[in-house]
């Protein structure tokens, strides 16, 4: 079970300042633990310590950064079951999925440990004209400076890891605001980081209410803001961020296209679509929301997907048989239920699921959803998927692009030409061939276009954002 209370971490040190934040068990609704909350004074101190830590972090050598990351990998493995249970309780994530996220947490820190000792530079040939004869250019990457991180509730371990691990690898101090609904995993991470010899001020992990955390965005001492969360919040933060670099990993209403050549592979396709749509109650920004199916296989796939959807077990996330647990809150469930009801009133038909009880939202499949409804245009962020038919592959690509979002898309096809055409034409950050858009490996460049964000995560790509290029020009003779 969880500890009764958790401190926050200010300049590498645990501080039991209060127990103001109640963290609930998302299935039972009962208070599971209490966490210390940071006020503006604590946040300001953390930023100051991060600034003061910059000289020490700049000379903290790569082999020591690697040792810190390897220590984290070791301790995460030792505390694997504790981390999984904490995630299951605070996020309502089914225990099997929680274990999977702990595995990805470990993977992300492992990749960062490898990358920490290969942040290389290059030699630039400057002798492009007679005036540059005898001049040589050398480039290296240097830490950008103190960074501000704001992480979301839906993957509170691994999406936090995608900020923290590259920061350590790059040698930048950081101040992290974990989601107030799911702060425990990040605080356990802080406890483990506090066991290392990171310079004082290298990290602070401070739960705080959104309305009291403006300094994470506006303070000019930060040189980078990395935010993962909703588009509405992310773009508003960018407006307030001032001169600092901003990385946004935001939402989507991801689509999967099923081409007409999938007849004998429909069972595989259906299994992957059900996983992508309903995994962790659909609360994933690359969850499958729109399913476009070629007319040749539509009826057969529809029948199989309805049966698969109805077979998914909903219940207590601590039960290993559970596939669909609670949404993060009853208010989010009500919001999605309202969108579903409006869609039905506009002519949509529920073909599987549709029952809602508090935060429990049954895996739900609809067809005939109008393209101007919230359920189609916005990010559902819940266990709802939409089926629609197409006859022409090019028209299906255009339908996928008819969205304010562009994170990832999936395409099931045996046609190499269609695979390359999708890669060429889909206006998204990533195209996944023969799997769902929900597929992600933690070293790949991950991010979106349009309202889905700016920049890319994936450890090496995050390190690039957290460092700057510094040029040295040397004249051979003078």
C-alpha positions as CSV (number, residue, x, y, z in Angstrom):
1,X,0.0,0.0,0.0
2,X,1.0,3.7,-0.2
3,X,2.7,5.5,2.6
4,X,0.5,7.6,4.8
5,X,2.3,10.8,3.6
6,X,4.9,11.9,1.1
7,X,7.2,14.9,1.2
8,X,8.1,17.0,-1.8
9,X,11.7,17.5,-2.9
10,X,13.4,20.9,-2.8
11,X,17.0,21.1,-4.0
12,X,17.4,17.3,-3.7
13,X,16.1,17.2,-0.1
14,X,12.8,15.7,1.2
15,X,10.6,18.4,2.8
16,X,7.6,17.4,4.8
17,X,6.1,20.9,4.6
18,X,2.5,19.9,5.0
19,X,0.0,17.2,4.0
20,X,-2.3,19.5,2.0
21,X,-2.8,17.4,-1.1
22,X,-5.2,14.4,-0.9
23,X,-4.5,11.7,-3.4
24,X,-7.5,9.4,-3.9
25,X,-7.7,5.8,-5.0
26,X,-9.4,6.4,-8.3
27,X,-11.5,3.2,-8.1
28,X,-12.8,3.5,-4.6
29,X,-12.7,7.3,-4.4
30,X,-11.2,7.1,-0.9
31,X,-8.2,9.1,0.2
32,X,-5.2,6.8,-0.3
33,X,-2.4,9.1,0.9
34,X,-1.5,12.8,1.5
35,X,1.3,14.7,-0.2
36,X,3.1,17.9,0.6
37,X,2.2,20.9,-1.6
38,X,4.6,23.6,-2.6
39,X,3.6,27.2,-2.4
40,X,5.0,30.1,-4.5
41,X,7.9,30.6,-2.0
42,X,9.0,27.0,-2.3
43,X,8.8,27.2,-6.1
44,X,10.9,30.4,-6.1
45,X,13.5,28.8,-3.9
46,X,13.7,25.7,-6.1
47,X,14.3,27.9,-9.2
48,X,17.0,29.8,-7.3
49,X,18.7,26.5,-6.3
50,X,18.5,25.3,-9.9
51,X,20.2,28.5,-11.1
52,X,22.9,28.1,-8.5
53,X,23.4,24.4,-9.5
54,X,24.1,25.2,-13.1
55,X,27.9,25.7,-12.7
56,X,28.2,22.3,-10.8
57,X,26.0,20.6,-13.4
58,X,28.0,22.0,-16.2
59,X,31.1,20.2,-15.0
60,X,29.3,17.1,-13.6
61,X,30.9,14.6,-16.1
62,X,29.1,12.3,-18.4
63,X,30.3,9.2,-16.5
64,X,28.7,10.5,-13.3
65,X,25.5,11.4,-15.1
66,X,25.4,7.8,-16.4
67,X,26.0,6.5,-12.9
68,X,23.1,8.4,-11.5
69,X,20.8,7.1,-14.3
70,X,22.1,3.5,-13.8
71,X,21.4,3.8,-10.0
72,X,17.8,4.8,-10.9
73,X,17.4,1.8,-13.1
74,X,18.6,-0.5,-10.3
75,X,16.3,1.0,-7.7
76,X,13.3,1.1,-10.0
77,X,13.8,-2.6,-10.5
78,X,14.1,-3.2,-6.8
79,X,10.9,-1.2,-6.2
80,X,9.0,-2.5,-9.2
81,X,6.0,-3.8,-7.4
82,X,5.7,-0.7,-5.2
83,X,5.8,1.6,-8.2
84,X,3.2,-0.5,-10.1
85,X,0.8,-0.6,-7.1
86,X,1.2,3.1,-6.5
87,X,0.4,3.8,-10.1
88,X,-2.6,1.4,-10.0
89,X,-4.0,3.2,-7.0
90,X,-3.4,6.9,-7.8
91,X,-4.2,6.7,-11.5
92,X,-6.7,3.8,-11.5
93,X,-4.6,2.1,-14.2
94,X,-5.2,-1.7,-14.4
95,X,-2.3,-3.5,-12.6
96,X,-1.1,-5.2,-15.8
97,X,-0.8,-1.8,-17.5
98,X,0.8,-0.3,-14.4
99,X,3.5,-3.0,-14.5
100,X,4.0,-2.2,-18.2
101,X,4.5,1.4,-17.4
102,X,7.1,0.6,-14.8
103,X,8.9,-1.4,-17.4
104,X,8.9,1.6,-19.7
105,X,10.1,3.8,-16.9
106,X,13.1,1.5,-16.6
107,X,13.6,1.4,-20.4
108,X,13.6,5.2,-20.6
109,X,16.3,5.6,-17.9
110,X,18.4,2.9,-19.5
111,X,18.3,4.7,-22.9
112,X,19.2,7.9,-21.1
113,X,22.2,6.3,-19.4
114,X,23.4,5.1,-22.8
115,X,22.9,8.6,-24.4
116,X,24.5,10.5,-21.5
117,X,28.0,9.5,-22.6
118,X,27.6,10.1,-26.4
119,X,26.4,13.7,-26.6
120,X,28.9,14.5,-29.3
121,X,29.9,17.5,-31.4
122,X,31.4,17.9,-34.8
123,X,34.1,19.5,-36.9
124,X,32.8,22.1,-39.4
125,X,34.8,22.7,-42.5
126,X,34.9,26.5,-42.8
127,X,37.1,26.8,-45.8
128,X,34.3,27.4,-48.3
129,X,36.1,30.4,-49.8
130,X,39.6,32.0,-49.8
131,X,38.7,34.4,-47.0
132,X,38.2,31.4,-44.6
133,X,41.5,29.7,-45.4
134,X,43.1,28.5,-42.2
135,X,40.0,28.8,-40.1
136,X,38.5,25.7,-38.4
137,X,35.1,25.2,-36.8
138,X,34.2,23.0,-33.8
139,X,30.8,22.5,-32.4
140,X,29.8,21.0,-29.0
141,X,26.5,20.8,-27.1
142,X,26.2,22.5,-23.8
143,X,23.3,22.4,-21.2
144,X,20.7,25.0,-22.0
145,X,20.2,26.0,-18.3
146,X,17.5,25.4,-15.7
147,X,14.4,23.7,-17.0
148,X,10.8,23.6,-16.0
149,X,8.8,20.4,-16.4
150,X,5.0,19.9,-16.1
151,X,3.9,16.3,-16.4
152,X,0.4,14.8,-16.9
153,X,-1.8,12.3,-14.9
154,X,-2.2,9.6,-17.5
155,X,1.4,8.3,-17.6
156,X,2.7,9.7,-14.4
157,X,5.8,7.5,-14.4
158,X,6.9,7.3,-18.0
159,X,6.0,10.7,-19.2
160,X,7.8,12.2,-16.2
161,X,10.8,9.9,-17.1
162,X,10.8,11.4,-20.6
163,X,11.6,14.8,-19.0
164,X,13.8,13.8,-16.0
165,X,16.0,11.2,-17.6
166,X,17.2,13.3,-20.5
167,X,17.7,16.3,-18.2
168,X,20.1,14.3,-16.1
169,X,21.8,13.0,-19.2
170,X,22.1,16.5,-20.6
171,X,23.4,18.0,-17.3
172,X,20.5,20.5,-16.8
173,X,19.0,21.2,-13.4
174,X,15.2,21.0,-13.3
175,X,12.1,21.8,-11.3
176,X,9.2,19.4,-11.9
177,X,5.5,19.9,-11.2
178,X,3.9,16.4,-11.3
179,X,0.1,16.2,-11.9
180,X,-1.7,16.9,-8.6
181,X,-4.0,13.9,-9.2
182,X,-1.1,11.5,-9.6
183,X,2.1,12.8,-7.8
184,X,3.2,9.7,-5.9
185,X,5.3,8.0,-8.7
186,X,7.3,11.2,-9.3
187,X,7.9,11.6,-5.5
188,X,9.2,8.0,-5.3
189,X,11.5,9.0,-8.3
190,X,12.6,12.0,-6.2
191,X,13.4,9.7,-3.3
192,X,15.6,7.6,-5.5
193,X,17.4,10.6,-7.1
194,X,18.1,11.9,-3.5
195,X,20.2,8.8,-3.0
196,X,22.7,9.9,-5.7
197,X,25.5,12.5,-5.7
198,X,23.7,14.9,-8.1
199,X,24.9,18.5,-7.2
200,X,22.6,20.4,-4.7
201,X,19.8,22.0,-6.6
202,X,20.0,19.7,-9.5
203,X,16.4,18.7,-9.0
204,X,13.2,19.7,-7.2
205,X,9.9,17.9,-7.4
206,X,7.1,20.1,-6.2
207,X,3.4,19.2,-6.4
208,X,1.4,22.4,-6.7
209,X,-2.1,23.5,-7.8
210,X,-2.2,24.8,-11.3
211,X,-3.4,28.3,-10.3
212,X,-0.5,28.6,-7.8
213,X,2.3,27.5,-10.2
214,X,2.7,30.3,-12.6
215,X,6.4,30.5,-11.9
216,X,6.9,27.2,-13.7
217,X,5.8,29.0,-16.9
218,X,6.6,32.7,-16.4
219,X,9.9,32.8,-14.5
220,X,12.7,34.0,-16.9
221,X,15.3,32.0,-15.0
222,X,14.1,28.9,-16.7
223,X,15.5,28.5,-20.2
224,X,13.1,25.7,-21.3
225,X,9.5,24.7,-20.4
226,X,8.5,21.2,-21.3
227,X,4.7,20.6,-20.8
228,X,2.7,17.5,-21.5
229,X,-1.1,17.8,-21.1
230,X,-4.2,19.2,-22.8
231,X,-3.9,21.4,-25.9
232,X,-5.9,24.3,-24.3
233,X,-3.6,24.5,-21.3
234,X,-0.4,23.9,-23.3
235,X,-1.0,26.7,-25.9
236,X,-2.0,29.1,-23.1
237,X,1.3,28.3,-21.3
238,X,3.2,29.0,-24.4
239,X,1.7,32.5,-24.6
240,X,3.0,33.2,-21.1
241,X,6.4,31.6,-21.4
242,X,8.3,34.6,-22.6
243,X,11.7,34.1,-24.1
244,X,12.3,30.5,-23.0
245,X,12.2,27.5,-25.4
246,X,8.8,25.6,-25.2
247,X,8.2,22.0,-25.9
248,X,4.6,20.9,-26.0
249,X,3.4,17.3,-26.1
250,X,-0.4,17.7,-26.3
251,X,-3.5,15.8,-27.4
252,X,-5.0,14.1,-30.4
253,X,-7.9,12.2,-31.8
254,X,-5.8,9.6,-33.5
255,X,-7.1,7.6,-36.4
256,X,-6.3,4.1,-37.7
257,X,-6.9,3.1,-41.3
258,X,-7.7,-0.5,-42.2
259,X,-7.1,-1.1,-45.9
260,X,-9.1,-3.6,-47.9
261,X,-6.4,-6.3,-48.0
262,X,-6.7,-7.3,-44.4
263,X,-9.2,-10.2,-44.7
264,X,-7.2,-13.0,-43.3
265,X,-5.5,-10.8,-40.7
266,X,-8.7,-9.3,-39.2
267,X,-8.3,-11.0,-35.8
268,X,-4.9,-9.4,-35.3
269,X,-6.2,-6.0,-36.5
270,X,-9.2,-6.2,-34.2
271,X,-7.0,-7.1,-31.2
272,X,-4.8,-4.2,-31.8
273,X,-7.7,-1.7,-32.4
274,X,-9.3,-2.8,-29.2
275,X,-6.1,-2.4,-27.3
276,X,-5.4,1.0,-28.9
277,X,-8.9,2.3,-28.2
278,X,-9.5,1.1,-24.7
279,X,-6.1,0.6,-23.1
280,X,-6.1,2.4,-19.8
281,X,-9.6,3.6,-20.3
282,X,-8.7,5.4,-23.5
283,X,-6.8,8.0,-21.5
284,X,-3.9,8.3,-24.0
285,X,-3.2,11.1,-26.4
286,X,-2.4,8.5,-29.1
287,X,-5.4,6.3,-28.2
288,X,-7.4,5.1,-31.2
289,X,-10.4,7.4,-31.5
290,X,-11.3,7.2,-35.2
291,X,-11.3,3.8,-37.1
292,X,-11.6,4.1,-40.9
293,X,-12.3,0.7,-42.5
294,X,-12.3,-0.2,-46.2
295,X,-15.7,-1.2,-47.5
296,X,-14.4,-4.7,-48.5
297,X,-13.7,-5.7,-44.9
298,X,-16.0,-3.3,-43.0
299,X,-18.8,-5.7,-42.1
300,X,-16.5,-8.5,-41.0
301,X,-14.3,-6.2,-38.9
302,X,-17.3,-4.5,-37.4
303,X,-18.7,-7.8,-36.2
304,X,-15.4,-8.9,-34.7
305,X,-14.7,-5.6,-33.1
306,X,-18.1,-5.4,-31.5
307,X,-17.6,-8.8,-30.0
308,X,-14.1,-7.9,-28.8
309,X,-15.3,-4.7,-27.2
310,X,-18.1,-6.4,-25.3
311,X,-15.6,-9.0,-24.0
312,X,-13.3,-6.5,-22.3
313,X,-13.5,-6.8,-18.5
314,X,-14.3,-3.6,-16.6
315,X,-13.7,-3.3,-12.9
316,X,-11.2,-3.0,-10.0
317,X,-7.8,-2.1,-11.5
318,X,-6.0,-4.2,-8.9
319,X,-7.6,-7.3,-10.4
320,X,-5.4,-8.8,-13.0
321,X,-8.4,-9.7,-15.1
322,X,-9.4,-6.0,-15.5
323,X,-8.7,-4.3,-18.8
324,X,-10.9,-1.2,-18.4
325,X,-10.6,0.6,-15.0
326,X,-12.0,4.0,-13.9
327,X,-11.4,7.2,-15.7
328,X,-9.3,9.7,-13.8
329,X,-12.4,11.4,-12.3
330,X,-16.2,11.3,-12.4
331,X,-16.2,14.8,-13.9
332,X,-14.2,13.5,-16.9
333,X,-16.5,10.6,-17.3
334,X,-19.5,13.0,-17.2
335,X,-17.9,15.2,-19.8
336,X,-17.3,12.3,-22.2
337,X,-20.8,10.9,-21.6
338,X,-22.2,14.3,-22.6
339,X,-20.3,14.2,-25.8
340,X,-21.5,10.7,-26.5
341,X,-25.2,11.7,-25.8
342,X,-24.9,14.7,-28.1
343,X,-23.4,12.5,-30.8
344,X,-26.3,10.0,-30.5
345,X,-28.8,12.9,-30.7
346,X,-27.1,14.0,-33.9
347,X,-27.6,10.5,-35.5
348,X,-24.8,8.3,-34.1
349,X,-25.5,4.7,-33.0
350,X,-23.9,2.9,-30.1
351,X,-23.0,-0.6,-31.2
352,X,-21.2,-1.8,-28.1
353,X,-20.9,-0.5,-24.5
354,X,-22.2,3.0,-23.6
355,X,-22.9,2.4,-19.9
356,X,-21.5,4.9,-17.4
357,X,-21.4,4.7,-13.6
358,X,-19.5,7.4,-11.9
359,X,-15.9,7.3,-13.1
360,X,-16.5,3.9,-14.7
361,X,-17.1,4.2,-18.4
362,X,-17.7,1.1,-20.4
363,X,-15.6,0.4,-23.5
364,X,-17.8,1.9,-26.2
365,X,-18.0,1.7,-30.0
366,X,-20.1,3.9,-32.2
367,X,-20.8,4.4,-35.9
368,X,-22.5,7.1,-37.8
369,X,-20.9,9.9,-35.8
370,X,-21.2,13.2,-37.5
371,X,-17.9,14.9,-38.3
372,X,-18.9,18.2,-36.8
373,X,-19.6,16.8,-33.3
374,X,-17.3,17.1,-30.2
375,X,-17.0,13.4,-30.1
376,X,-15.4,13.4,-33.6
377,X,-13.6,16.7,-33.7
378,X,-12.1,16.9,-30.1
379,X,-10.0,14.6,-28.1
380,X,-12.3,12.1,-26.3
381,X,-9.6,10.9,-23.9
382,X,-11.7,8.1,-22.7
383,X,-12.8,4.6,-23.8
384,X,-14.8,5.6,-26.9
385,X,-14.0,4.7,-30.5
386,X,-15.7,5.6,-33.8
387,X,-16.2,3.3,-36.8
388,X,-16.6,4.7,-40.3
389,X,-16.4,3.2,-43.8
390,X,-14.3,4.3,-46.8
391,X,-14.0,3.2,-50.4
392,X,-10.9,5.1,-51.6
393,X,-7.5,5.1,-49.8
394,X,-6.8,8.7,-50.8
395,X,-10.1,9.8,-49.4
396,X,-9.3,8.0,-46.1
397,X,-6.0,9.9,-45.8
398,X,-7.8,13.2,-46.4
399,X,-10.3,12.2,-43.6
400,X,-7.5,11.6,-41.2
401,X,-6.0,15.0,-42.0
402,X,-9.3,16.7,-41.5
403,X,-8.5,17.3,-37.8
404,X,-7.0,20.0,-35.7
405,X,-4.6,17.4,-34.3
406,X,-1.7,15.5,-35.8
407,X,0.1,13.3,-33.3
408,X,0.3,9.7,-34.7
409,X,-1.8,7.6,-37.1
410,X,-1.9,3.9,-37.8
411,X,-2.3,2.2,-41.2
412,X,-3.0,-1.5,-41.7
413,X,-2.0,-2.4,-45.2
414,X,-0.1,-4.9,-47.3
415,X,0.6,-2.3,-49.9
416,X,4.0,-0.8,-49.8
417,X,2.8,2.0,-52.1
418,X,0.0,2.8,-49.6
419,X,2.4,2.7,-46.7
420,X,4.7,5.2,-48.4
421,X,1.8,7.4,-49.5
422,X,0.5,7.5,-46.0
423,X,3.9,8.5,-44.7
424,X,4.1,11.2,-47.4
425,X,0.6,12.6,-47.0
426,X,-0.6,12.2,-43.4
427,X,0.0,15.5,-41.5
428,X,1.1,13.8,-38.3
429,X,4.3,13.4,-36.2
430,X,4.4,9.7,-36.8
431,X,2.9,7.0,-39.1
432,X,2.7,3.5,-37.7
433,X,2.3,0.8,-40.4
434,X,0.4,-2.4,-39.5
435,X,-0.2,-1.3,-35.9
436,X,-2.2,1.2,-34.0
437,X,-1.1,4.9,-33.5
438,X,-0.9,4.0,-29.8
439,X,2.4,2.2,-30.4
440,X,5.4,3.9,-28.9
441,X,9.0,2.9,-28.0
442,X,10.9,5.2,-25.7
443,X,13.9,5.9,-27.9
444,X,11.8,7.0,-31.0
445,X,11.1,10.6,-31.9
446,X,7.6,11.2,-30.5
447,X,5.5,14.4,-30.9
448,X,3.0,16.1,-33.1
449,X,2.0,18.9,-35.4
450,X,-0.9,21.3,-35.5
451,X,-2.7,21.5,-32.1
452,X,-0.8,18.3,-31.0
453,X,2.3,20.3,-30.0
454,X,5.8,21.4,-30.7
455,X,9.1,19.5,-30.5
456,X,9.9,15.8,-30.1
457,X,10.4,13.5,-27.1
458,X,12.4,10.3,-27.1
459,X,15.6,10.6,-25.1
460,X,18.1,11.6,-27.7
461,X,15.7,14.2,-29.2
462,X,14.9,15.6,-25.8
463,X,18.6,16.0,-25.1
464,X,18.9,18.0,-28.2
465,X,16.2,20.4,-26.9
466,X,17.9,20.6,-23.5
467,X,21.2,21.5,-24.9
468,X,22.5,24.3,-27.2
469,X,25.0,24.3,-29.9
470,X,28.2,26.2,-29.1
471,X,30.7,27.0,-31.9
472,X,34.4,27.6,-31.6
473,X,36.3,29.1,-34.6
474,X,40.0,28.7,-34.5
475,X,42.4,30.5,-36.9
476,X,45.3,28.2,-37.7
477,X,47.9,31.0,-37.9
478,X,47.8,34.5,-36.6
